[in-house]
Amino acid sequence: MKLLKDILYGVGLTAVSGSTHIKVNTICFDSRKVGKDDVFVAIRGSVVDGHQFIDKALAAGAQAIICEELPQNIADGVTYVEVKNGNSALAIMAANYFDNPSKNLKLVGITGTNGKTTVSSLLYQLFKKAGYKVGLISTIKIMVDDKEYPTSLTTPDALTINMHLAYMNDAGVEFCFMEVSSHGIHQKRSEGLVFEGALFTNLSHDHLDYHKTFAEYRDTKKKLFDDLPKKAFALTNIDDKNGLYMLQNTKARKYTYALKTYSDYRAQILENQFDGQLLKIEDNEVWSKLIGDFNAYNMLAIYATADLLGLEKLETLRLLSELENVNGRFQYYKSKKNITAIVDYAHTPDALKNVLDTINTLRTGNENVITIVGCGGDRDKSKRPVMGYIASAMSNTAIFTSDNPRSEPPETIIKEMEAGVEPQNKKKTLSIENREQAIKTACKLAVKDDIILVAGKGHETYQETNGERIDFDDFKVVKDVLNSMDK
């Protein structure tokens, strides 16, 4: 148990009722998880307001309530603390409760629209190969050195983050690489963390259902850099038009990387083919198993980060050549009939264009490119026609299908994608609501040397419809279908 006053250190308080010199058990922001002598933090969410569950938390045995607005009825023997921002309070309290674990390791935050998972996961992989104990907090999983924990959010809640950082302290972890999403920054999940550095990959159209405007989305990402301490490093991709903007107000040491622009770290693509690419990084050639311009940026970002963290440059280049692709990121399978299937997480217009650009650069021109793509329900609707336009314009055949429709009718989402298709490309499109059927159709349409791109879900192994998740793995489905056709 810990003293409430110690857990509240650094939190912006506006009013206190009762004593903060009391021992409390643990911190909860879900009233269903509250136990005796716990602290309940009432969070105002976009759907649910935690203030509505204060009485439920008290009934479960809460000893203290942290809220943005004191309730009218104050229970005897309970401490109430009014704070300026519940999300901020939760993050700072979580860090204090777990003894500020981020201070004891070199934590690097990776933000941007595309590439966060690849960069963070491969940095974890590279530093492991270099012999270090390493942590990872990503969309796919949380790793405490060799131990894996599941995760469902790009940036978990503050309690989960700090709990796993504390596990890392216990395991002797020295470096941790963490994806930092715009949602996580806006909801202050990363507040109270001490970053050794931050990395910006790129910025394109995404999450406008949440942020409303691109400027708000961009400025939310920038806050990660604004809050860095002087001793930290800020690394940005200046080939992206928003790259230098990220560094405008940071106090950290500034570094840049690019393929096209003069920068601190620069790379050049010498060769590009389906089994990898040859890069030139700072006058040294290195072979990477990851292909495409977007992965050249990822490799360069990893190289620069490793250098800023003190790894020897030639050793880093050697390790770069050993890195394996991340599941669901340009993950490909070639059938006996020489049909290539590529599964990629591309779920934004920019990411889809990048993947199709790479495929069209590598193909001879005699193969057909068949793209299967959908758009998530209850998410940014403005990108749907753009995704439809890109898929139909850059493929020989585009099949529009379901991709986690959630509470929306799949046919409505598909119609909004179809709206972006130009008249001359309409004859190249099909709409098949059932994703498995869409993949089967693509496989039946494909002949020798053709390329099938299954975009949008990548590493995800489920399909979410009306609050229910059913098992669905794009890579497994397309591989199984192609194998059955080979028999």
C-alpha positions as CSV (number, residue, x, y, z in Angstrom):
1,M,0.0,0.0,0.0
2,K,1.1,3.6,-0.7
3,L,0.3,7.0,0.7
4,L,-2.2,8.9,-1.4
5,K,-0.2,12.1,-1.0
6,D,2.9,10.5,-2.6
7,I,0.8,9.1,-5.5
8,L,-0.6,12.6,-6.1
9,Y,2.8,14.3,-6.3
10,G,2.9,16.6,-9.4
11,V,-0.9,16.3,-10.1
12,G,-2.7,19.6,-10.6
13,L,-5.2,19.8,-7.7
14,T,-8.1,22.3,-7.4
15,A,-9.8,21.0,-4.2
16,V,-9.4,18.4,-1.5
17,S,-12.0,17.0,0.9
18,G,-10.5,14.7,3.5
19,S,-7.0,13.6,4.2
20,T,-4.4,12.6,1.6
21,H,-2.2,11.1,4.3
22,I,-3.9,7.8,4.0
23,K,-2.7,4.4,2.7
24,V,-4.4,3.1,-0.5
25,N,-4.2,-0.2,-2.2
26,T,-4.1,0.4,-6.0
27,I,-5.4,2.8,-8.7
28,C,-8.5,2.0,-10.8
29,F,-10.3,4.0,-13.5
30,D,-12.8,1.2,-14.2
31,S,-15.4,1.0,-11.4
32,R,-15.8,-2.8,-12.1
33,K,-12.3,-3.4,-11.0
34,V,-12.4,-1.4,-7.7
35,G,-11.6,-3.2,-4.5
36,K,-11.2,-2.3,-0.8
37,D,-9.1,0.8,-0.1
38,D,-8.5,1.5,-3.8
39,V,-8.3,4.9,-5.5
40,F,-10.9,5.5,-8.2
41,V,-10.1,8.0,-10.9
42,A,-13.2,9.3,-12.7
43,I,-12.3,9.8,-16.4
44,R,-14.4,11.8,-18.8
45,G,-14.3,9.6,-22.0
46,S,-15.8,10.3,-25.4
47,V,-18.6,7.8,-24.8
48,V,-18.7,7.2,-21.0
49,D,-18.2,9.6,-18.1
50,G,-16.5,8.0,-15.1
51,H,-18.1,10.5,-12.7
52,Q,-21.4,8.5,-13.2
53,F,-19.7,5.5,-11.5
54,I,-18.4,7.1,-8.4
55,D,-21.1,5.6,-6.2
56,K,-20.4,2.2,-7.7
57,A,-16.7,2.6,-6.8
58,L,-17.6,3.6,-3.3
59,A,-19.8,0.6,-2.9
60,A,-16.9,-1.6,-4.0
61,G,-14.7,-0.2,-1.2
62,A,-12.9,2.8,-2.8
63,Q,-11.0,4.8,-0.1
64,A,-10.4,7.9,-2.3
65,I,-12.0,9.5,-5.4
66,I,-10.1,11.5,-7.9
67,C,-12.5,13.6,-10.1
68,E,-12.8,16.8,-12.2
69,E,-15.9,17.8,-10.4
70,L,-16.7,17.0,-6.7
71,P,-20.1,15.2,-6.3
72,Q,-22.8,17.0,-4.4
73,N,-23.0,14.2,-1.8
74,I,-19.7,13.5,0.0
75,A,-19.4,10.1,1.7
76,D,-18.0,10.0,5.3
77,G,-14.5,8.7,5.7
78,V,-13.7,9.0,2.0
79,T,-11.1,11.4,0.5
80,Y,-12.1,13.4,-2.5
81,V,-9.6,15.1,-4.7
82,E,-10.7,17.5,-7.5
83,V,-8.2,17.7,-10.4
84,K,-7.9,19.9,-13.5
85,N,-7.7,16.9,-15.8
86,G,-8.6,13.3,-15.0
87,N,-6.5,11.8,-17.8
88,S,-3.4,13.8,-16.8
89,A,-4.0,12.9,-13.1
90,L,-4.2,9.2,-13.9
91,A,-1.0,9.3,-15.9
92,I,1.0,11.1,-13.3
93,M,-0.4,9.0,-10.5
94,A,0.3,5.8,-12.4
95,A,4.0,6.8,-12.8
96,N,4.3,7.7,-9.1
97,Y,2.5,4.5,-8.0
98,F,5.1,2.4,-9.9
99,D,8.0,4.5,-8.7
100,N,8.5,6.3,-12.0
101,P,9.9,3.3,-13.9
102,S,10.6,5.3,-17.1
103,K,13.5,7.1,-15.3
104,N,15.4,3.9,-15.0
105,L,15.6,3.0,-18.7
106,K,16.1,4.6,-22.1
107,L,12.6,5.1,-23.4
108,V,12.1,6.1,-27.0
109,G,8.7,7.1,-28.4
110,I,7.9,6.5,-32.0
111,T,5.0,8.5,-33.6
112,G,3.7,9.2,-37.1
113,T,0.8,7.9,-39.3
114,N,2.7,4.9,-40.8
115,G,5.7,2.9,-39.8
116,K,5.4,3.1,-36.0
117,T,5.0,-0.6,-35.5
118,T,7.7,-1.6,-38.0
119,V,10.2,0.9,-36.5
120,S,9.5,0.1,-32.9
121,S,9.4,-3.7,-33.4
122,L,12.6,-3.7,-35.5
123,L,14.4,-1.5,-33.0
124,Y,13.5,-4.1,-30.3
125,Q,14.7,-6.8,-32.6
126,L,18.0,-5.0,-33.4
127,F,18.9,-4.2,-29.8
128,K,18.1,-7.8,-28.8
129,K,20.5,-9.0,-31.4
130,A,23.1,-6.5,-30.1
131,G,22.9,-8.3,-26.7
132,Y,20.8,-5.9,-24.7
133,K,17.7,-6.5,-22.5
134,V,15.0,-4.6,-24.3
135,G,11.3,-3.7,-23.9
136,L,8.6,-3.0,-26.5
137,I,5.2,-1.4,-26.3
138,S,3.5,-1.7,-29.7
139,T,0.2,-2.2,-31.5
140,I,1.0,-5.9,-31.8
141,K,2.3,-6.8,-28.4
142,I,4.2,-5.7,-25.2
143,M,7.6,-7.3,-24.7
144,V,9.5,-7.3,-21.4
145,D,12.8,-8.6,-22.7
146,D,11.8,-12.2,-23.8
147,K,8.4,-12.3,-22.1
148,E,5.3,-11.4,-24.2
149,Y,2.1,-9.7,-23.1
150,P,-0.9,-9.1,-25.3
151,T,-2.2,-5.6,-26.1
152,S,-5.2,-4.2,-27.9
153,L,-4.3,-0.5,-28.2
154,T,-1.4,1.2,-30.0
155,T,-0.7,3.2,-26.8
156,P,-2.1,1.4,-23.8
157,D,-3.6,3.2,-20.8
158,A,-1.2,4.9,-18.3
159,L,-1.6,2.2,-15.7
160,T,-0.7,-0.6,-18.2
161,I,2.2,1.4,-19.5
162,N,3.8,2.1,-16.2
163,M,3.1,-1.4,-14.8
164,H,5.0,-3.0,-17.8
165,L,7.8,-0.4,-17.5
166,A,8.1,-1.5,-13.8
167,Y,8.3,-5.1,-15.0
168,M,11.1,-4.0,-17.3
169,N,12.9,-2.4,-14.4
170,D,12.6,-5.7,-12.5
171,A,14.0,-7.6,-15.5
172,G,17.0,-5.3,-15.9
173,V,15.8,-3.9,-19.2
174,E,18.0,-1.0,-20.5
175,F,16.1,0.2,-23.6
176,C,12.4,0.4,-24.4
177,F,10.8,1.3,-27.7
178,M,7.2,2.5,-27.6
179,E,4.6,3.4,-30.2
180,V,3.0,6.7,-29.2
181,S,-0.4,7.3,-31.0
182,S,-2.2,10.6,-31.4
183,H,-5.0,9.1,-29.3
184,G,-2.5,8.3,-26.6
185,I,-1.0,11.8,-26.6
186,H,-4.4,13.5,-26.6
187,Q,-5.7,11.4,-23.8
188,K,-2.4,12.0,-21.9
189,R,-1.5,8.3,-21.5
190,S,2.2,9.1,-22.0
191,E,2.2,12.0,-19.6
192,G,4.6,11.6,-16.7
193,L,7.0,9.4,-18.7
194,V,10.6,10.4,-19.2
195,F,11.7,9.9,-22.8
196,E,15.3,9.5,-23.9
197,G,14.2,10.5,-27.4
198,A,11.3,10.6,-29.8
199,L,11.1,9.7,-33.5
200,F,8.7,11.1,-36.2
201,T,8.1,8.8,-39.2
202,N,5.5,10.7,-41.4
203,L,2.1,12.2,-41.4
204,S,-0.9,11.6,-43.6
205,H,-4.6,11.3,-43.6
206,D,-5.9,9.3,-40.6
207,H,-8.0,9.5,-37.4
208,L,-10.0,12.6,-38.5
209,D,-13.0,10.9,-37.0
210,Y,-11.4,11.6,-33.6
211,H,-9.3,14.8,-34.2
212,K,-11.7,16.5,-36.6
213,T,-9.0,18.4,-38.5
214,F,-5.6,17.5,-39.9
215,A,-4.1,20.5,-38.1
216,E,-5.3,19.1,-34.8
217,Y,-4.0,15.6,-35.6
218,R,-0.6,17.1,-36.6
219,D,-0.4,19.3,-33.5
220,T,-1.3,16.4,-31.2
221,K,1.7,14.4,-32.6
222,K,3.9,17.5,-32.2
223,K,3.2,17.6,-28.4
224,L,5.4,14.5,-27.9
225,F,8.3,16.6,-29.1
226,D,7.3,19.8,-27.4
227,D,7.4,18.0,-24.0
228,L,10.9,16.3,-24.4
229,P,13.6,17.3,-21.9
230,K,16.8,19.1,-23.1
231,K,18.9,15.9,-22.8
232,A,16.6,13.9,-25.0
233,F,16.9,13.6,-28.8
234,A,14.2,14.5,-31.4
235,L,14.6,12.7,-34.7
236,T,12.4,13.6,-37.7
237,N,11.9,12.6,-41.3
238,I,12.4,15.9,-43.2
239,D,11.2,14.4,-46.5
240,D,7.8,14.7,-44.9
241,K,6.4,18.2,-45.2
242,N,5.5,18.1,-41.5
243,G,8.9,16.8,-40.4
244,L,10.5,20.1,-39.4
245,Y,7.3,21.4,-37.9
246,M,7.6,18.7,-35.3
247,L,10.9,20.2,-34.1
248,Q,9.7,23.9,-33.9
249,N,9.2,24.1,-30.1
250,T,11.2,21.2,-28.8
251,K,14.0,21.7,-26.2
252,A,15.6,18.4,-27.2
253,R,18.6,17.9,-29.4
254,K,17.4,18.0,-33.0
255,Y,18.3,15.4,-35.7
256,T,16.9,14.7,-39.2
257,Y,16.9,11.8,-41.7
258,A,15.8,11.7,-45.3
259,L,16.2,9.9,-48.7
260,K,15.7,13.1,-50.8
261,T,16.8,16.0,-48.7
262,Y,20.1,17.1,-47.1
263,S,19.9,15.8,-43.5
264,D,21.9,14.4,-40.6
265,Y,21.2,10.8,-41.7
266,R,20.8,10.0,-45.3
267,A,20.1,6.9,-47.4
268,Q,19.8,5.9,-51.0
269,I,18.1,2.9,-52.6
270,L,20.5,1.2,-55.0
271,E,18.4,-1.9,-55.8
272,N,14.8,-3.0,-55.0
273,Q,13.3,-6.4,-55.6
274,F,10.8,-8.8,-54.0
275,D,13.2,-10.5,-51.7
276,G,14.8,-7.2,-50.4
277,Q,16.6,-4.0,-51.3
278,L,20.2,-2.7,-51.3
279,L,20.6,0.5,-49.4
280,K,23.4,3.0,-49.1
281,I,23.5,4.5,-45.7
282,E,26.2,7.1,-45.0
283,D,28.5,5.7,-47.7
284,N,28.0,2.1,-46.5
285,E,26.0,-0.5,-48.5
286,V,23.6,-2.7,-46.6
287,W,21.1,-5.4,-47.8
288,S,17.7,-5.2,-46.2
289,K,15.1,-8.0,-46.3
290,L,12.4,-5.3,-46.2
291,I,11.4,-3.7,-49.5
292,G,9.9,-0.5,-50.8
293,D,10.7,3.2,-50.3
294,F,8.7,3.3,-47.0
295,N,10.9,0.5,-45.6
296,A,14.0,2.4,-46.7
297,Y,12.8,5.3,-44.5
298,N,12.1,2.8,-41.7
299,M,15.6,1.3,-41.9
300,L,17.2,4.7,-41.9
301,A,15.1,5.8,-38.9
302,I,16.3,2.6,-37.1
303,Y,19.9,3.2,-38.0
304,A,19.8,6.9,-36.8
305,T,18.0,5.9,-33.5
306,A,20.6,3.2,-32.8
307,D,23.4,5.7,-33.4
308,L,21.8,8.3,-31.1
309,L,21.5,5.6,-28.4
310,G,25.3,4.8,-28.7
311,L,25.5,1.7,-30.8
312,E,28.5,1.3,-33.1
313,K,27.6,2.2,-36.7
314,L,29.1,-0.8,-38.5
315,E,27.6,-3.2,-36.0
316,T,24.2,-1.5,-36.5
317,L,24.5,-1.9,-40.3
318,R,25.3,-5.6,-39.9
319,L,22.3,-6.1,-37.6
320,L,20.1,-4.2,-40.1
321,S,20.8,-6.8,-42.7
322,E,19.5,-9.5,-40.3
323,L,16.2,-7.9,-39.4
324,E,13.0,-9.9,-40.4
325,N,9.8,-8.1,-41.4
326,V,7.0,-7.6,-38.9
327,N,3.9,-9.8,-39.3
328,G,1.3,-8.1,-41.5
329,R,3.7,-5.6,-42.9
330,F,4.4,-6.5,-46.6
331,Q,4.3,-10.1,-45.5
332,Y,4.2,-12.2,-48.7
333,Y,3.6,-15.8,-49.8
334,K,4.3,-17.3,-53.2
335,S,2.2,-20.3,-54.3
336,K,3.4,-23.2,-56.4
337,K,1.6,-21.6,-59.4
338,N,3.8,-18.5,-58.8
339,I,1.0,-16.3,-57.6
340,T,2.3,-13.8,-55.0
341,A,0.0,-12.8,-52.1
342,I,1.0,-9.8,-50.0
343,V,-0.7,-9.0,-46.7
344,D,-0.2,-5.4,-45.4
345,Y,-1.7,-3.3,-42.6
346,A,-2.1,-0.4,-45.1
347,H,-5.3,1.2,-43.9
348,T,-4.7,4.8,-44.8
349,P,-4.6,6.4,-48.3
350,D,-0.9,7.1,-48.0
351,A,0.0,3.6,-46.8
352,L,-2.1,2.0,-49.5
353,K,-0.5,4.2,-52.2
354,N,3.0,3.4,-50.8
355,V,2.4,-0.4,-51.0
356,L,0.9,-0.3,-54.5
357,D,3.7,2.0,-55.6
358,T,6.2,-0.6,-54.4
359,I,4.4,-3.5,-56.1
360,N,4.1,-1.6,-59.4
361,T,7.8,-0.7,-59.3
362,L,8.8,-4.3,-58.8
363,R,6.4,-5.9,-61.4
364,T,7.4,-6.4,-65.0
365,G,4.1,-5.2,-66.3
366,N,2.8,-8.5,-67.5
367,E,1.3,-9.5,-64.2
368,N,-2.1,-8.4,-62.9
369,V,-2.3,-6.7,-59.5
370,I,-5.5,-7.6,-57.6
371,T,-6.2,-5.5,-54.5
372,I,-8.6,-6.4,-51.7
373,V,-9.3,-3.5,-49.4
374,G,-11.9,-2.2,-47.0
375,C,-12.3,0.6,-44.5
376,G,-13.0,0.3,-40.8
377,G,-16.5,1.1,-39.4
378,D,-17.0,3.9,-36.9
379,R,-13.8,5.6,-38.1
380,D,-12.7,8.4,-40.3
381,K,-15.3,8.4,-43.2
382,S,-13.5,11.0,-45.3
383,K,-10.7,8.6,-46.3
384,R,-13.1,6.0,-47.8
385,P,-13.6,7.4,-51.3
386,V,-9.8,8.2,-51.4
387,M,-9.0,4.6,-50.6
388,G,-11.4,3.5,-53.3
389,Y,-9.8,5.8,-55.8
390,I,-6.3,4.7,-55.0
391,A,-7.1,0.9,-55.1
392,S,-9.0,1.2,-58.4
393,A,-6.5,3.5,-60.1
394,M,-3.4,1.6,-59.2
395,S,-4.6,-2.0,-59.6
396,N,-5.8,-4.1,-62.5
397,T,-8.7,-5.3,-60.3
398,A,-9.9,-3.8,-57.0
399,I,-12.2,-5.7,-54.7
400,F,-14.0,-3.7,-52.0
401,T,-14.9,-5.7,-48.9
402,S,-15.4,-5.5,-45.1
403,D,-12.6,-4.5,-42.7
404,N,-13.9,-4.4,-39.1
405,P,-17.3,-2.8,-39.9
406,R,-18.1,-2.5,-36.2
407,S,-21.5,-1.0,-35.8
408,E,-21.8,0.3,-39.4
409,P,-23.5,-1.7,-42.2
410,P,-20.7,-3.0,-44.4
411,E,-22.6,-2.2,-47.6
412,T,-22.7,1.5,-46.5
413,I,-18.9,1.6,-46.1
414,I,-18.3,-0.1,-49.4
415,K,-20.7,2.4,-51.2
416,E,-18.6,5.3,-49.8
417,M,-15.5,3.6,-51.1
418,E,-17.1,3.1,-54.5
419,A,-17.9,6.8,-54.6
420,G,-14.2,7.6,-55.1
421,V,-13.8,5.4,-58.2
422,E,-13.3,7.3,-61.4
423,P,-15.7,6.4,-64.3
424,Q,-12.9,4.8,-66.4
425,N,-11.9,2.5,-63.4
426,K,-15.4,1.3,-62.5
427,K,-15.2,-1.8,-64.7
428,K,-12.0,-2.8,-62.7
429,T,-13.9,-3.0,-59.4
430,L,-15.9,-5.6,-57.6
431,S,-17.7,-5.3,-54.2
432,I,-17.9,-8.5,-52.1
433,E,-19.1,-7.8,-48.5
434,N,-17.7,-11.1,-47.1
435,R,-14.0,-10.7,-46.6
436,E,-13.2,-14.4,-46.9
437,Q,-15.2,-14.6,-50.1
438,A,-13.4,-11.5,-51.5
439,I,-10.0,-13.2,-50.9
440,K,-11.3,-16.5,-52.5
441,T,-12.5,-14.5,-55.5
442,A,-9.1,-12.8,-55.9
443,C,-7.3,-16.1,-55.8
444,K,-9.6,-17.6,-58.4
445,L,-9.1,-14.5,-60.7
446,A,-5.3,-14.7,-60.3
447,V,-3.1,-16.6,-62.8
448,K,0.6,-17.4,-63.0
449,D,2.8,-14.5,-61.9
450,D,-0.1,-12.3,-60.7
451,I,0.1,-10.4,-57.4
452,I,-2.7,-10.2,-54.8
453,L,-2.6,-7.5,-52.2
454,V,-4.8,-8.0,-49.1
455,A,-4.7,-4.6,-47.4
456,G,-6.0,-3.1,-44.2
457,K,-5.8,-5.7,-41.4
458,G,-2.2,-6.9,-41.5
459,H,-1.3,-8.5,-38.2
460,E,-4.9,-8.5,-36.9
461,T,-6.4,-12.0,-36.4
462,Y,-10.0,-11.0,-36.0
463,Q,-13.0,-9.3,-37.8
464,E,-15.1,-7.0,-35.6
465,T,-18.8,-6.7,-36.4
466,N,-21.5,-5.3,-34.0
467,G,-19.3,-5.6,-30.9
468,E,-18.4,-9.3,-31.7
469,R,-14.9,-10.4,-32.7
470,I,-14.6,-13.5,-34.8
471,D,-11.2,-15.2,-35.7
472,F,-10.0,-14.0,-39.1
473,D,-6.4,-13.9,-40.3
474,D,-5.8,-12.5,-43.8
475,F,-2.4,-14.2,-44.2
476,K,-3.7,-17.6,-43.2
477,V,-6.9,-17.3,-45.3
478,V,-5.1,-16.3,-48.5
479,K,-2.3,-18.9,-48.0
480,D,-4.8,-21.7,-47.4
481,V,-6.9,-20.8,-50.5
482,L,-3.8,-20.6,-52.7
483,N,-2.5,-24.0,-51.3
484,S,-5.9,-25.6,-52.0
485,M,-5.7,-24.4,-55.6
486,D,-2.2,-25.9,-56.0
487,K,-3.4,-29.4,-55.3
